[in-house]
Amino acid sequence: MRFFDLALLMKPDERTGQTFPPFPLLSKGWALLDVLGAPLQGSLEGLEQHRLPSLWSIFNESGVNQIRRAMENGELI
């Protein structure tokens, strides 16, 4: 298992295996998702709209609910 932020910096063909969490831990990583071809998948799509200003990825109540639903649906472990 790899941290998402580290996997994001790898070449696309080397991004195998599971990442944790399934989104960037550091706020700076969000700007790299589209540039490096690693968009969020499934029910996490659009999660970036719910971020709060911080060095780390912190979400407002709507974002937390979106993550919670993904966990309840079995999309996140």
HTML snippet that shows the backbone in 3Dmol.js (N, CA, C, O; Angstrom):
<script src="https://3Dmol.org/build/3Dmol-min.js"></script>
<div id="view" style="width:600px;height:400px;position:relative"></div>
<script>
const pdb = `
ATOM      1  N   MET A   1       0.845  -1.169   0.000  1.00  0.00           N
ATOM      2  CA  MET A   1       0.000   0.000   0.000  1.00  0.00           C
ATOM      3  C   MET A   1       0.894   1.237   0.000  1.00  0.00           C
ATOM      4  O   MET A   1       1.933   1.270   0.660  1.00  0.00           O
ATOM      5  N   ARG A   2       0.473   2.247  -0.750  1.00  0.00           N
ATOM      6  CA  ARG A   2       1.249   3.487  -0.853  1.00  0.00           C
ATOM      7  C   ARG A   2       0.382   4.675  -0.474  1.00  0.00           C
ATOM      8  O   ARG A   2      -0.842   4.647  -0.606  1.00  0.00           O
ATOM      9  N   PHE A   3       1.046   5.715  -0.002  1.00  0.00           N
ATOM     10  CA  PHE A   3       0.335   6.972   0.207  1.00  0.00           C
ATOM     11  C   PHE A   3      -0.006   7.545  -1.160  1.00  0.00           C
ATOM     12  O   PHE A   3       0.815   7.501  -2.077  1.00  0.00           O
ATOM     13  N   PHE A   4      -1.203   8.077  -1.298  1.00  0.00           N
ATOM     14  CA  PHE A   4      -1.667   8.612  -2.570  1.00  0.00           C
ATOM     15  C   PHE A   4      -0.689   9.648  -3.109  1.00  0.00           C
ATOM     16  O   PHE A   4      -0.388   9.649  -4.303  1.00  0.00           O
ATOM     17  N   ASP A   5      -0.194  10.518  -2.254  1.00  0.00           N
ATOM     18  CA  ASP A   5       0.701  11.592  -2.691  1.00  0.00           C
ATOM     19  C   ASP A   5       1.977  11.041  -3.330  1.00  0.00           C
ATOM     20  O   ASP A   5       2.479  11.609  -4.301  1.00  0.00           O
ATOM     21  N   LEU A   6       2.495   9.959  -2.801  1.00  0.00           N
ATOM     22  CA  LEU A   6       3.703   9.357  -3.371  1.00  0.00           C
ATOM     23  C   LEU A   6       3.397   8.657  -4.684  1.00  0.00           C
ATOM     24  O   LEU A   6       4.168   8.768  -5.637  1.00  0.00           O
ATOM     25  N   ALA A   7       2.285   7.938  -4.748  1.00  0.00           N
ATOM     26  CA  ALA A   7       1.900   7.257  -5.980  1.00  0.00           C
ATOM     27  C   ALA A   7       1.629   8.267  -7.092  1.00  0.00           C
ATOM     28  O   ALA A   7       1.895   7.989  -8.261  1.00  0.00           O
ATOM     29  N   LEU A   8       1.104   9.429  -6.736  1.00  0.00           N
ATOM     30  CA  LEU A   8       0.800  10.467  -7.716  1.00  0.00           C
ATOM     31  C   LEU A   8       2.051  10.924  -8.451  1.00  0.00           C
ATOM     32  O   LEU A   8       1.981  11.291  -9.624  1.00  0.00           O
ATOM     33  N   LEU A   9       3.191  10.905  -7.777  1.00  0.00           N
ATOM     34  CA  LEU A   9       4.443  11.363  -8.376  1.00  0.00           C
ATOM     35  C   LEU A   9       5.138  10.286  -9.214  1.00  0.00           C
ATOM     36  O   LEU A   9       6.146  10.560  -9.866  1.00  0.00           O
ATOM     37  N   MET A  10       4.604   9.070  -9.197  1.00  0.00           N
ATOM     38  CA  MET A  10       5.177   7.991 -10.000  1.00  0.00           C
ATOM     39  C   MET A  10       4.682   8.089 -11.442  1.00  0.00           C
ATOM     40  O   MET A  10       3.706   8.781 -11.728  1.00  0.00           O
ATOM     41  N   LYS A  11       5.354   7.401 -12.326  1.00  0.00           N
ATOM     42  CA  LYS A  11       4.892   7.321 -13.719  1.00  0.00           C
ATOM     43  C   LYS A  11       3.553   6.592 -13.733  1.00  0.00           C
ATOM     44  O   LYS A  11       3.337   5.681 -12.933  1.00  0.00           O
ATOM     45  N   PRO A  12       2.651   6.983 -14.636  1.00  0.00           N
ATOM     46  CA  PRO A  12       1.320   6.356 -14.658  1.00  0.00           C
ATOM     47  C   PRO A  12       1.350   4.830 -14.719  1.00  0.00           C
ATOM     48  O   PRO A  12       0.528   4.182 -14.070  1.00  0.00           O
ATOM     49  N   ASP A  13       2.268   4.241 -15.476  1.00  0.00           N
ATOM     50  CA  ASP A  13       2.302   2.779 -15.578  1.00  0.00           C
ATOM     51  C   ASP A  13       2.869   2.110 -14.332  1.00  0.00           C
ATOM     52  O   ASP A  13       2.805   0.887 -14.212  1.00  0.00           O
ATOM     53  N   GLU A  14       3.426   2.890 -13.399  1.00  0.00           N
ATOM     54  CA  GLU A  14       3.958   2.348 -12.150  1.00  0.00           C
ATOM     55  C   GLU A  14       2.973   2.506 -10.998  1.00  0.00           C
ATOM     56  O   GLU A  14       3.242   2.035  -9.892  1.00  0.00           O
ATOM     57  N   ARG A  15       1.851   3.152 -11.233  1.00  0.00           N
ATOM     58  CA  ARG A  15       0.845   3.389 -10.183  1.00  0.00           C
ATOM     59  C   ARG A  15      -0.037   2.164 -10.025  1.00  0.00           C
ATOM     60  O   ARG A  15      -1.207   2.180 -10.407  1.00  0.00           O
ATOM     61  N   THR A  16       0.514   1.123  -9.471  1.00  0.00           N
ATOM     62  CA  THR A  16      -0.246  -0.094  -9.247  1.00  0.00           C
ATOM     63  C   THR A  16      -0.454  -0.290  -7.755  1.00  0.00           C
ATOM     64  O   THR A  16       0.257   0.293  -6.936  1.00  0.00           O
ATOM     65  N   GLY A  17      -1.406  -1.093  -7.420  1.00  0.00           N
ATOM     66  CA  GLY A  17      -1.680  -1.362  -6.020  1.00  0.00           C
ATOM     67  C   GLY A  17      -2.598  -0.316  -5.401  1.00  0.00           C
ATOM     68  O   GLY A  17      -3.006   0.651  -6.044  1.00  0.00           O
ATOM     69  N   GLN A  18      -2.893  -0.541  -4.174  1.00  0.00           N
ATOM     70  CA  GLN A  18      -3.831   0.312  -3.452  1.00  0.00           C
ATOM     71  C   GLN A  18      -3.118   1.502  -2.827  1.00  0.00           C
ATOM     72  O   GLN A  18      -1.994   1.386  -2.339  1.00  0.00           O
ATOM     73  N   THR A  19      -3.785   2.641  -2.849  1.00  0.00           N
ATOM     74  CA  THR A  19      -3.245   3.831  -2.190  1.00  0.00           C
ATOM     75  C   THR A  19      -4.113   4.187  -0.999  1.00  0.00           C
ATOM     76  O   THR A  19      -5.300   3.864  -0.957  1.00  0.00           O
ATOM     77  N   PHE A  20      -3.513   4.847  -0.046  1.00  0.00           N
ATOM     78  CA  PHE A  20      -4.255   5.281   1.134  1.00  0.00           C
ATOM     79  C   PHE A  20      -3.843   6.684   1.490  1.00  0.00           C
ATOM     80  O   PHE A  20      -2.647   6.969   1.558  1.00  0.00           O
ATOM     81  N   PRO A  21      -4.767   7.555   1.716  1.00  0.00           N
ATOM     82  CA  PRO A  21      -6.172   7.448   1.343  1.00  0.00           C
ATOM     83  C   PRO A  21      -6.301   7.544  -0.164  1.00  0.00           C
ATOM     84  O   PRO A  21      -5.288   7.724  -0.840  1.00  0.00           O
ATOM     85  N   PRO A  22      -7.502   7.434  -0.728  1.00  0.00           N
ATOM     86  CA  PRO A  22      -7.661   7.478  -2.178  1.00  0.00           C
ATOM     87  C   PRO A  22      -7.718   8.897  -2.739  1.00  0.00           C
ATOM     88  O   PRO A  22      -8.285   9.130  -3.807  1.00  0.00           O
ATOM     89  N   PHE A  23      -7.134   9.829  -2.018  1.00  0.00           N
ATOM     90  CA  PHE A  23      -7.036  11.229  -2.445  1.00  0.00           C
ATOM     91  C   PHE A  23      -5.798  11.822  -1.784  1.00  0.00           C
ATOM     92  O   PHE A  23      -5.272  11.241  -0.835  1.00  0.00           O
ATOM     93  N   PRO A  24      -5.322  12.970  -2.267  1.00  0.00           N
ATOM     94  CA  PRO A  24      -4.100  13.551  -1.698  1.00  0.00           C
ATOM     95  C   PRO A  24      -4.230  13.907  -0.218  1.00  0.00           C
ATOM     96  O   PRO A  24      -5.258  14.427   0.217  1.00  0.00           O
ATOM     97  N   LEU A  25      -3.195  13.627   0.539  1.00  0.00           N
ATOM     98  CA  LEU A  25      -3.138  14.048   1.940  1.00  0.00           C
ATOM     99  C   LEU A  25      -2.774  15.523   2.048  1.00  0.00           C
ATOM    100  O   LEU A  25      -3.309  16.241   2.893  1.00  0.00           O
ATOM    101  N   LEU A  26      -1.867  15.965   1.197  1.00  0.00           N
ATOM    102  CA  LEU A  26      -1.435  17.366   1.209  1.00  0.00           C
ATOM    103  C   LEU A  26      -2.266  18.168   0.211  1.00  0.00           C
ATOM    104  O   LEU A  26      -2.560  17.693  -0.886  1.00  0.00           O
ATOM    105  N   SER A  27      -2.637  19.363   0.591  1.00  0.00           N
ATOM    106  CA  SER A  27      -3.458  20.214  -0.275  1.00  0.00           C
ATOM    107  C   SER A  27      -2.809  20.486  -1.625  1.00  0.00           C
ATOM    108  O   SER A  27      -3.512  20.624  -2.626  1.00  0.00           O
ATOM    109  N   LYS A  28      -1.502  20.565  -1.674  1.00  0.00           N
ATOM    110  CA  LYS A  28      -0.813  20.837  -2.940  1.00  0.00           C
ATOM    111  C   LYS A  28      -1.036  19.728  -3.963  1.00  0.00           C
ATOM    112  O   LYS A  28      -0.951  19.977  -5.166  1.00  0.00           O
ATOM    113  N   GLY A  29      -1.315  18.529  -3.514  1.00  0.00           N
ATOM    114  CA  GLY A  29      -1.524  17.405  -4.415  1.00  0.00           C
ATOM    115  C   GLY A  29      -2.769  17.531  -5.273  1.00  0.00           C
ATOM    116  O   GLY A  29      -2.835  16.946  -6.353  1.00  0.00           O
ATOM    117  N   TRP A  30      -3.748  18.278  -4.815  1.00  0.00           N
ATOM    118  CA  TRP A  30      -4.996  18.405  -5.567  1.00  0.00           C
ATOM    119  C   TRP A  30      -4.775  19.075  -6.917  1.00  0.00           C
ATOM    120  O   TRP A  30      -5.439  18.731  -7.895  1.00  0.00           O
ATOM    121  N   ALA A  31      -3.868  20.008  -6.981  1.00  0.00           N
ATOM    122  CA  ALA A  31      -3.590  20.705  -8.243  1.00  0.00           C
ATOM    123  C   ALA A  31      -2.918  19.778  -9.256  1.00  0.00           C
ATOM    124  O   ALA A  31      -2.932  20.067 -10.453  1.00  0.00           O
ATOM    125  N   LEU A  32      -2.339  18.683  -8.803  1.00  0.00           N
ATOM    126  CA  LEU A  32      -1.622  17.763  -9.684  1.00  0.00           C
ATOM    127  C   LEU A  32      -2.496  16.649 -10.255  1.00  0.00           C
ATOM    128  O   LEU A  32      -2.068  15.950 -11.174  1.00  0.00           O
ATOM    129  N   LEU A  33      -3.701  16.468  -9.737  1.00  0.00           N
ATOM    130  CA  LEU A  33      -4.535  15.345 -10.168  1.00  0.00           C
ATOM    131  C   LEU A  33      -4.757  15.335 -11.674  1.00  0.00           C
ATOM    132  O   LEU A  33      -4.470  14.337 -12.335  1.00  0.00           O
ATOM    133  N   ASP A  34      -5.256  16.418 -12.214  1.00  0.00           N
ATOM    134  CA  ASP A  34      -5.524  16.464 -13.656  1.00  0.00           C
ATOM    135  C   ASP A  34      -4.245  16.515 -14.466  1.00  0.00           C
ATOM    136  O   ASP A  34      -4.145  15.876 -15.513  1.00  0.00           O
ATOM    137  N   VAL A  35      -3.271  17.265 -13.994  1.00  0.00           N
ATOM    138  CA  VAL A  35      -2.008  17.425 -14.720  1.00  0.00           C
ATOM    139  C   VAL A  35      -1.301  16.084 -14.892  1.00  0.00           C
ATOM    140  O   VAL A  35      -0.744  15.806 -15.954  1.00  0.00           O
ATOM    141  N   LEU A  36      -1.323  15.258 -13.855  1.00  0.00           N
ATOM    142  CA  LEU A  36      -0.625  13.977 -13.896  1.00  0.00           C
ATOM    143  C   LEU A  36      -1.540  12.817 -14.286  1.00  0.00           C
ATOM    144  O   LEU A  36      -1.137  11.655 -14.235  1.00  0.00           O
ATOM    145  N   GLY A  37      -2.763  13.138 -14.670  1.00  0.00           N
ATOM    146  CA  GLY A  37      -3.681  12.107 -15.142  1.00  0.00           C
ATOM    147  C   GLY A  37      -4.130  11.140 -14.072  1.00  0.00           C
ATOM    148  O   GLY A  37      -4.157   9.931 -14.301  1.00  0.00           O
ATOM    149  N   ALA A  38      -4.482  11.649 -12.911  1.00  0.00           N
ATOM    150  CA  ALA A  38      -4.935  10.794 -11.822  1.00  0.00           C
ATOM    151  C   ALA A  38      -6.205  11.352 -11.185  1.00  0.00           C
ATOM    152  O   ALA A  38      -6.211  11.657  -9.992  1.00  0.00           O
ATOM    153  N   PRO A  39      -7.284  11.490 -11.963  1.00  0.00           N
ATOM    154  CA  PRO A  39      -8.520  12.039 -11.391  1.00  0.00           C
ATOM    155  C   PRO A  39      -9.125  11.098 -10.357  1.00  0.00           C
ATOM    156  O   PRO A  39      -8.896   9.890 -10.403  1.00  0.00           O
ATOM    157  N   LEU A  40      -9.886  11.644  -9.440  1.00  0.00           N
ATOM    158  CA  LEU A  40     -10.566  10.824  -8.444  1.00  0.00           C
ATOM    159  C   LEU A  40     -11.665  10.025  -9.140  1.00  0.00           C
ATOM    160  O   LEU A  40     -12.288  10.489 -10.095  1.00  0.00           O
ATOM    161  N   GLN A  41     -11.879   8.841  -8.648  1.00  0.00           N
ATOM    162  CA  GLN A  41     -12.830   7.933  -9.290  1.00  0.00           C
ATOM    163  C   GLN A  41     -14.082   7.759  -8.438  1.00  0.00           C
ATOM    164  O   GLN A  41     -14.089   8.048  -7.241  1.00  0.00           O
ATOM    165  N   GLY A  42     -15.120   7.288  -9.076  1.00  0.00           N
ATOM    166  CA  GLY A  42     -16.344   6.901  -8.383  1.00  0.00           C
ATOM    167  C   GLY A  42     -16.995   8.038  -7.620  1.00  0.00           C
ATOM    168  O   GLY A  42     -17.068   9.172  -8.095  1.00  0.00           O
ATOM    169  N   SER A  43     -17.461   7.715  -6.439  1.00  0.00           N
ATOM    170  CA  SER A  43     -18.216   8.684  -5.652  1.00  0.00           C
ATOM    171  C   SER A  43     -17.339   9.774  -5.031  1.00  0.00           C
ATOM    172  O   SER A  43     -17.856  10.688  -4.389  1.00  0.00           O
ATOM    173  N   LEU A  44     -16.023   9.686  -5.215  1.00  0.00           N
ATOM    174  CA  LEU A  44     -15.142  10.740  -4.702  1.00  0.00           C
ATOM    175  C   LEU A  44     -14.949  11.870  -5.704  1.00  0.00           C
ATOM    176  O   LEU A  44     -14.346  12.895  -5.384  1.00  0.00           O
ATOM    177  N   GLU A  45     -15.458  11.684  -6.905  1.00  0.00           N
ATOM    178  CA  GLU A  45     -15.354  12.719  -7.926  1.00  0.00           C
ATOM    179  C   GLU A  45     -16.030  13.999  -7.426  1.00  0.00           C
ATOM    180  O   GLU A  45     -17.159  13.960  -6.937  1.00  0.00           O
ATOM    181  N   GLY A  46     -15.338  15.122  -7.550  1.00  0.00           N
ATOM    182  CA  GLY A  46     -15.860  16.404  -7.089  1.00  0.00           C
ATOM    183  C   GLY A  46     -15.544  16.712  -5.633  1.00  0.00           C
ATOM    184  O   GLY A  46     -15.940  17.760  -5.124  1.00  0.00           O
ATOM    185  N   LEU A  47     -14.839  15.816  -4.958  1.00  0.00           N
ATOM    186  CA  LEU A  47     -14.512  16.012  -3.542  1.00  0.00           C
ATOM    187  C   LEU A  47     -13.691  17.270  -3.311  1.00  0.00           C
ATOM    188  O   LEU A  47     -13.780  17.881  -2.246  1.00  0.00           O
ATOM    189  N   GLU A  48     -12.888  17.664  -4.304  1.00  0.00           N
ATOM    190  CA  GLU A  48     -12.023  18.836  -4.150  1.00  0.00           C
ATOM    191  C   GLU A  48     -12.824  20.117  -3.889  1.00  0.00           C
ATOM    192  O   GLU A  48     -12.284  21.078  -3.341  1.00  0.00           O
ATOM    193  N   GLN A  49     -14.074  20.139  -4.266  1.00  0.00           N
ATOM    194  CA  GLN A  49     -14.915  21.314  -4.041  1.00  0.00           C
ATOM    195  C   GLN A  49     -15.244  21.515  -2.567  1.00  0.00           C
ATOM    196  O   GLN A  49     -15.725  22.580  -2.182  1.00  0.00           O
ATOM    197  N   HIS A  50     -14.995  20.521  -1.753  1.00  0.00           N
ATOM    198  CA  HIS A  50     -15.355  20.570  -0.337  1.00  0.00           C
ATOM    199  C   HIS A  50     -14.145  20.732   0.587  1.00  0.00           C
ATOM    200  O   HIS A  50     -14.254  20.544   1.798  1.00  0.00           O
ATOM    201  N   ARG A  51     -13.001  21.081   0.011  1.00  0.00           N
ATOM    202  CA  ARG A  51     -11.802  21.257   0.831  1.00  0.00           C
ATOM    203  C   ARG A  51     -11.836  22.583   1.574  1.00  0.00           C
ATOM    204  O   ARG A  51     -12.400  23.568   1.097  1.00  0.00           O
ATOM    205  N   LEU A  52     -11.227  22.586   2.740  1.00  0.00           N
ATOM    206  CA  LEU A  52     -11.060  23.807   3.520  1.00  0.00           C
ATOM    207  C   LEU A  52      -9.607  24.253   3.401  1.00  0.00           C
ATOM    208  O   LEU A  52      -8.728  23.422   3.175  1.00  0.00           O
ATOM    209  N   PRO A  53      -9.339  25.550   3.549  1.00  0.00           N
ATOM    210  CA  PRO A  53      -7.954  26.037   3.462  1.00  0.00           C
ATOM    211  C   PRO A  53      -7.081  25.420   4.570  1.00  0.00           C
ATOM    212  O   PRO A  53      -7.345  25.604   5.758  1.00  0.00           O
ATOM    213  N   SER A  54      -6.058  24.700   4.161  1.00  0.00           N
ATOM    214  CA  SER A  54      -5.167  24.036   5.113  1.00  0.00           C
ATOM    215  C   SER A  54      -3.998  23.428   4.358  1.00  0.00           C
ATOM    216  O   SER A  54      -4.085  23.206   3.150  1.00  0.00           O
ATOM    217  N   LEU A  55      -2.910  23.158   5.057  1.00  0.00           N
ATOM    218  CA  LEU A  55      -1.778  22.441   4.476  1.00  0.00           C
ATOM    219  C   LEU A  55      -2.185  21.005   4.140  1.00  0.00           C
ATOM    220  O   LEU A  55      -1.756  20.449   3.129  1.00  0.00           O
ATOM    221  N   TRP A  56      -3.016  20.416   4.997  1.00  0.00           N
ATOM    222  CA  TRP A  56      -3.487  19.055   4.823  1.00  0.00           C
ATOM    223  C   TRP A  56      -4.858  19.057   4.173  1.00  0.00           C
ATOM    224  O   TRP A  56      -5.532  20.087   4.157  1.00  0.00           O
ATOM    225  N   SER A  57      -5.275  17.940   3.647  1.00  0.00           N
ATOM    226  CA  SER A  57      -6.612  17.817   3.065  1.00  0.00           C
ATOM    227  C   SER A  57      -7.631  17.703   4.189  1.00  0.00           C
ATOM    228  O   SER A  57      -7.743  16.674   4.854  1.00  0.00           O
ATOM    229  N   ILE A  58      -8.361  18.776   4.377  1.00  0.00           N
ATOM    230  CA  ILE A  58      -9.423  18.839   5.374  1.00  0.00           C
ATOM    231  C   ILE A  58     -10.687  19.248   4.630  1.00  0.00           C
ATOM    232  O   ILE A  58     -10.649  20.109   3.750  1.00  0.00           O
ATOM    233  N   PHE A  59     -11.807  18.626   4.987  1.00  0.00           N
ATOM    234  CA  PHE A  59     -13.046  18.821   4.253  1.00  0.00           C
ATOM    235  C   PHE A  59     -14.141  19.408   5.126  1.00  0.00           C
ATOM    236  O   PHE A  59     -14.159  19.231   6.344  1.00  0.00           O
ATOM    237  N   ASN A  60     -15.059  20.116   4.462  1.00  0.00           N
ATOM    238  CA  ASN A  60     -16.222  20.636   5.171  1.00  0.00           C
ATOM    239  C   ASN A  60     -17.198  19.474   5.402  1.00  0.00           C
ATOM    240  O   ASN A  60     -16.911  18.332   5.042  1.00  0.00           O
ATOM    241  N   GLU A  61     -18.334  19.773   5.996  1.00  0.00           N
ATOM    242  CA  GLU A  61     -19.294  18.735   6.359  1.00  0.00           C
ATOM    243  C   GLU A  61     -19.780  17.947   5.129  1.00  0.00           C
ATOM    244  O   GLU A  61     -19.950  16.730   5.198  1.00  0.00           O
ATOM    245  N   SER A  62     -19.999  18.636   4.022  1.00  0.00           N
ATOM    246  CA  SER A  62     -20.450  17.946   2.801  1.00  0.00           C
ATOM    247  C   SER A  62     -19.389  16.974   2.295  1.00  0.00           C
ATOM    248  O   SER A  62     -19.711  15.870   1.855  1.00  0.00           O
ATOM    249  N   GLY A  63     -18.126  17.386   2.357  1.00  0.00           N
ATOM    250  CA  GLY A  63     -17.042  16.512   1.931  1.00  0.00           C
ATOM    251  C   GLY A  63     -16.901  15.298   2.822  1.00  0.00           C
ATOM    252  O   GLY A  63     -16.676  14.188   2.340  1.00  0.00           O
ATOM    253  N   VAL A  64     -17.033  15.504   4.119  1.00  0.00           N
ATOM    254  CA  VAL A  64     -16.954  14.382   5.061  1.00  0.00           C
ATOM    255  C   VAL A  64     -18.098  13.408   4.791  1.00  0.00           C
ATOM    256  O   VAL A  64     -17.903  12.193   4.832  1.00  0.00           O
ATOM    257  N   ASN A  65     -19.285  13.937   4.517  1.00  0.00           N
ATOM    258  CA  ASN A  65     -20.427  13.068   4.209  1.00  0.00           C
ATOM    259  C   ASN A  65     -20.197  12.296   2.913  1.00  0.00           C
ATOM    260  O   ASN A  65     -20.591  11.134   2.811  1.00  0.00           O
ATOM    261  N   GLN A  66     -19.570  12.919   1.933  1.00  0.00           N
ATOM    262  CA  GLN A  66     -19.269  12.250   0.670  1.00  0.00           C
ATOM    263  C   GLN A  66     -18.285  11.097   0.904  1.00  0.00           C
ATOM    264  O   GLN A  66     -18.451  10.015   0.340  1.00  0.00           O
ATOM    265  N   ILE A  67     -17.277  11.323   1.723  1.00  0.00           N
ATOM    266  CA  ILE A  67     -16.312  10.268   2.061  1.00  0.00           C
ATOM    267  C   ILE A  67     -16.999   9.169   2.857  1.00  0.00           C
ATOM    268  O   ILE A  67     -16.758   7.985   2.622  1.00  0.00           O
ATOM    269  N   ARG A  68     -17.844   9.552   3.788  1.00  0.00           N
ATOM    270  CA  ARG A  68     -18.568   8.570   4.609  1.00  0.00           C
ATOM    271  C   ARG A  68     -19.446   7.669   3.731  1.00  0.00           C
ATOM    272  O   ARG A  68     -19.485   6.456   3.937  1.00  0.00           O
ATOM    273  N   ARG A  69     -20.144   8.252   2.761  1.00  0.00           N
ATOM    274  CA  ARG A  69     -20.987   7.454   1.860  1.00  0.00           C
ATOM    275  C   ARG A  69     -20.130   6.472   1.045  1.00  0.00           C
ATOM    276  O   ARG A  69     -20.521   5.323   0.838  1.00  0.00           O
ATOM    277  N   ALA A  70     -18.972   6.931   0.593  1.00  0.00           N
ATOM    278  CA  ALA A  70     -18.081   6.048  -0.161  1.00  0.00           C
ATOM    279  C   ALA A  70     -17.614   4.880   0.706  1.00  0.00           C
ATOM    280  O   ALA A  70     -17.480   3.757   0.220  1.00  0.00           O
ATOM    281  N   MET A  71     -17.369   5.142   1.974  1.00  0.00           N
ATOM    282  CA  MET A  71     -16.964   4.074   2.892  1.00  0.00           C
ATOM    283  C   MET A  71     -18.115   3.106   3.119  1.00  0.00           C
ATOM    284  O   MET A  71     -17.916   1.891   3.109  1.00  0.00           O
ATOM    285  N   GLU A  72     -19.312   3.633   3.322  1.00  0.00           N
ATOM    286  CA  GLU A  72     -20.476   2.776   3.568  1.00  0.00           C
ATOM    287  C   GLU A  72     -20.813   1.912   2.353  1.00  0.00           C
ATOM    288  O   GLU A  72     -21.326   0.803   2.502  1.00  0.00           O
ATOM    289  N   ASN A  73     -20.525   2.417   1.148  1.00  0.00           N
ATOM    290  CA  ASN A  73     -20.783   1.681  -0.082  1.00  0.00           C
ATOM    291  C   ASN A  73     -19.671   0.685  -0.404  1.00  0.00           C
ATOM    292  O   ASN A  73     -19.752  -0.029  -1.403  1.00  0.00           O
ATOM    293  N   GLY A  74     -18.642   0.632   0.429  1.00  0.00           N
ATOM    294  CA  GLY A  74     -17.558  -0.307   0.212  1.00  0.00           C
ATOM    295  C   GLY A  74     -16.526   0.144  -0.783  1.00  0.00           C
ATOM    296  O   GLY A  74     -15.666  -0.645  -1.172  1.00  0.00           O
ATOM    297  N   GLU A  75     -16.582   1.418  -1.219  1.00  0.00           N
ATOM    298  CA  GLU A  75     -15.602   1.918  -2.171  1.00  0.00           C
ATOM    299  C   GLU A  75     -14.272   2.230  -1.500  1.00  0.00           C
ATOM    300  O   GLU A  75     -13.229   2.224  -2.153  1.00  0.00           O
ATOM    301  N   LEU A  76     -14.305   2.500  -0.206  1.00  0.00           N
ATOM    302  CA  LEU A  76     -13.078   2.787   0.550  1.00  0.00           C
ATOM    303  C   LEU A  76     -12.961   1.783   1.680  1.00  0.00           C
ATOM    304  O   LEU A  76     -13.956   1.355   2.266  1.00  0.00           O
ATOM    305  N   ILE A  77     -11.748   1.425   1.964  1.00  0.00           N
ATOM    306  CA  ILE A  77     -11.512   0.468   3.055  1.00  0.00           C
ATOM    307  C   ILE A  77     -11.061   1.223   4.276  1.00  0.00           C
ATOM    308  O   ILE A  77     -10.804   0.617   5.316  1.00  0.00           O
TER     309      ILE A  77
END
`;
const viewer = $3Dmol.createViewer("view");
viewer.addModel(pdb, "pdb");
viewer.setStyle({}, {cartoon: {color: "spectrum"}});
viewer.zoomTo();
viewer.render();
</script>
